[in-house]
Amino acid sequence: MINSIGLIEVKNISKGIRITDEMLKSADVHLIDSGSVCPGKYVTVVGGNLAAIQAAVDRAVLIAESALIDSFVIGNLGDKVYEAVCGTACAKPNGALGIIETFTAASAIQAADAAVKAGVVDLIEVRIARGMAGKCFVALTGEVADVKAAVDAGARLAIADGVLINTEVIANPHPDLWQSVI
């Protein structure tokens, strides 16, 4: 199980491909995801040993220069965040639905990590800027109080970075809505 990840998000695809190559060559990291996202940005996520991830992200930031949008390293990734980022989370509807919407991939993953650490919630998905004009969102479920606490915790991080678009907590979603979210 991967519990340490790093991410780099840049403004252009060609620079992103070069950065990904440099990250993989500069440290013993595992490529989790890499690719272009709307609108013409490039995101790379790596996992592995914390020190190696830090070295790879530091190298990427150096190369990115003015193309850098965002980056992070998380050394103790919250429960099921990795699965939600990869789209393999198996959450079942459990009361309330919470959504955190952001402008950057890094902020969405960081918000998801903060959310699962703030409340007893299950992540449904962390959708990263593919086909959404560069927007990202986190969807989670749990008891209303936990979902509110989780959404608030995730939103605080995105607000601090100036990338929060919106949050919603739906206490009792219609059963048909769950079909479109999960």
HUPE-V752464 format. One record per residue. N is the residue number from 1. RES is the residue in one letter. NEAR is the number of other ideal C-beta (glycine too) atoms within 12 Angstrom. D_FIRST is the distance of its C-alpha to the first C-alpha in Angstrom with 2 decimals. Layout:
n->(N & N)
res->(RES & RES)
near->(NEAR & NEAR)
d_first->(D_FIRST & D_FIRST)
This chain:
n->(1 & 2 & 3 & 4 & 5 & 6 & 7 & 8 & 9 & 10 & 11 & 12 & 13 & 14 & 15 & 16 & 17 & 18 & 19 & 20 & 21 & 22 & 23 & 24 & 25 & 26 & 27 & 28 & 29 & 30 & 31 & 32 & 33 & 34 & 35 & 36 & 37 & 38 & 39 & 40 & 41 & 42 & 43 & 44 & 45 & 46 & 47 & 48 & 49 & 50 & 51 & 52 & 53 & 54 & 55 & 56 & 57 & 58 & 59 & 60 & 61 & 62 & 63 & 64 & 65 & 66 & 67 & 68 & 69 & 70 & 71 & 72 & 73 & 74 & 75 & 76 & 77 & 78 & 79 & 80 & 81 & 82 & 83 & 84 & 85 & 86 & 87 & 88 & 89 & 90 & 91 & 92 & 93 & 94 & 95 & 96 & 97 & 98 & 99 & 100 & 101 & 102 & 103 & 104 & 105 & 106 & 107 & 108 & 109 & 110 & 111 & 112 & 113 & 114 & 115 & 116 & 117 & 118 & 119 & 120 & 121 & 122 & 123 & 124 & 125 & 126 & 127 & 128 & 129 & 130 & 131 & 132 & 133 & 134 & 135 & 136 & 137 & 138 & 139 & 140 & 141 & 142 & 143 & 144 & 145 & 146 & 147 & 148 & 149 & 150 & 151 & 152 & 153 & 154 & 155 & 156 & 157 & 158 & 159 & 160 & 161 & 162 & 163 & 164 & 165 & 166 & 167 & 168 & 169 & 170 & 171 & 172 & 173 & 174 & 175 & 176 & 177 & 178 & 179 & 180 & 181 & 182)
res->(M & I & N & S & I & G & L & I & E & V & K & N & I & S & K & G & I & R & I & T & D & E & M & L & K & S & A & D & V & H & L & I & D & S & G & S & V & C & P & G & K & Y & V & T & V & V & G & G & N & L & A & A & I & Q & A & A & V & D & R & A & V & L & I & A & E & S & A & L & I & D & S & F & V & I & G & N & L & G & D & K & V & Y & E & A & V & C & G & T & A & C & A & K & P & N & G & A & L & G & I & I & E & T & F & T & A & A & S & A & I & Q & A & A & D & A & A & V & K & A & G & V & V & D & L & I & E & V & R & I & A & R & G & M & A & G & K & C & F & V & A & L & T & G & E & V & A & D & V & K & A & A & V & D & A & G & A & R & L & A & I & A & D & G & V & L & I & N & T & E & V & I & A & N & P & H & P & D & L & W & Q & S & V & I)
near->(12 & 27 & 20 & 32 & 46 & 47 & 52 & 49 & 47 & 38 & 25 & 23 & 23 & 18 & 29 & 35 & 23 & 25 & 40 & 36 & 22 & 27 & 43 & 28 & 19 & 25 & 27 & 19 & 36 & 23 & 26 & 33 & 32 & 32 & 23 & 27 & 36 & 22 & 18 & 21 & 37 & 39 & 49 & 47 & 44 & 43 & 36 & 28 & 21 & 24 & 17 & 26 & 39 & 27 & 25 & 41 & 40 & 25 & 28 & 45 & 31 & 19 & 28 & 32 & 15 & 11 & 26 & 28 & 37 & 40 & 38 & 37 & 35 & 33 & 21 & 17 & 35 & 35 & 25 & 32 & 42 & 30 & 26 & 38 & 39 & 24 & 20 & 17 & 28 & 16 & 31 & 15 & 27 & 24 & 26 & 33 & 41 & 46 & 38 & 49 & 30 & 41 & 32 & 37 & 45 & 41 & 41 & 49 & 49 & 43 & 51 & 54 & 40 & 37 & 47 & 42 & 27 & 29 & 32 & 25 & 44 & 35 & 50 & 41 & 34 & 46 & 32 & 42 & 36 & 25 & 13 & 20 & 15 & 31 & 29 & 44 & 42 & 52 & 42 & 52 & 41 & 32 & 23 & 23 & 19 & 28 & 41 & 29 & 26 & 43 & 42 & 25 & 31 & 47 & 35 & 23 & 34 & 37 & 23 & 16 & 25 & 13 & 32 & 29 & 27 & 21 & 30 & 23 & 32 & 23 & 18 & 17 & 26 & 13 & 12 & 10 & 19 & 21 & 10 & 14 & 28 & 24)
d_first->(0.00 & 3.79 & 6.32 & 9.32 & 11.24 & 14.89 & 17.46 & 21.03 & 23.53 & 26.99 & 30.28 & 30.81 & 29.19 & 30.74 & 29.62 & 26.07 & 25.96 & 27.38 & 24.96 & 21.94 & 23.54 & 24.24 & 20.72 & 19.40 & 22.38 & 22.36 & 19.00 & 16.19 & 13.83 & 12.00 & 13.90 & 12.12 & 15.54 & 19.08 & 22.38 & 25.50 & 25.75 & 28.97 & 31.40 & 30.91 & 28.05 & 25.09 & 21.48 & 18.77 & 15.14 & 13.17 & 9.90 & 9.54 & 11.55 & 13.44 & 16.79 & 16.25 & 15.20 & 18.28 & 20.45 & 19.56 & 20.23 & 23.36 & 24.60 & 24.11 & 26.01 & 28.76 & 29.23 & 29.02 & 32.08 & 33.78 & 31.46 & 28.64 & 27.92 & 24.86 & 21.87 & 19.27 & 16.54 & 14.29 & 12.93 & 11.61 & 10.41 & 11.66 & 10.37 & 9.87 & 11.09 & 8.73 & 9.82 & 13.30 & 13.61 & 12.81 & 15.23 & 13.25 & 13.56 & 15.74 & 17.82 & 21.29 & 24.33 & 24.72 & 27.84 & 27.82 & 26.39 & 25.57 & 25.52 & 25.12 & 26.61 & 26.50 & 27.94 & 24.96 & 21.42 & 20.34 & 22.12 & 20.59 & 16.97 & 18.24 & 20.23 & 17.37 & 15.47 & 18.82 & 19.57 & 16.70 & 17.51 & 21.20 & 21.50 & 20.23 & 19.41 & 17.28 & 16.50 & 18.23 & 17.80 & 17.76 & 20.42 & 20.97 & 24.64 & 25.02 & 28.46 & 29.09 & 31.26 & 28.50 & 27.62 & 24.17 & 23.32 & 20.91 & 21.68 & 20.77 & 22.38 & 23.41 & 26.59 & 28.98 & 28.92 & 25.13 & 25.04 & 27.86 & 26.21 & 22.94 & 24.96 & 27.18 & 24.41 & 22.89 & 26.44 & 27.45 & 25.07 & 26.33 & 29.90 & 29.66 & 28.74 & 31.44 & 29.25 & 29.28 & 31.11 & 31.10 & 29.46 & 30.34 & 29.83 & 31.32 & 32.01 & 32.78 & 31.97 & 34.13 & 32.50 & 33.11 & 31.17 & 27.96 & 28.49 & 28.47 & 25.48 & 22.99)
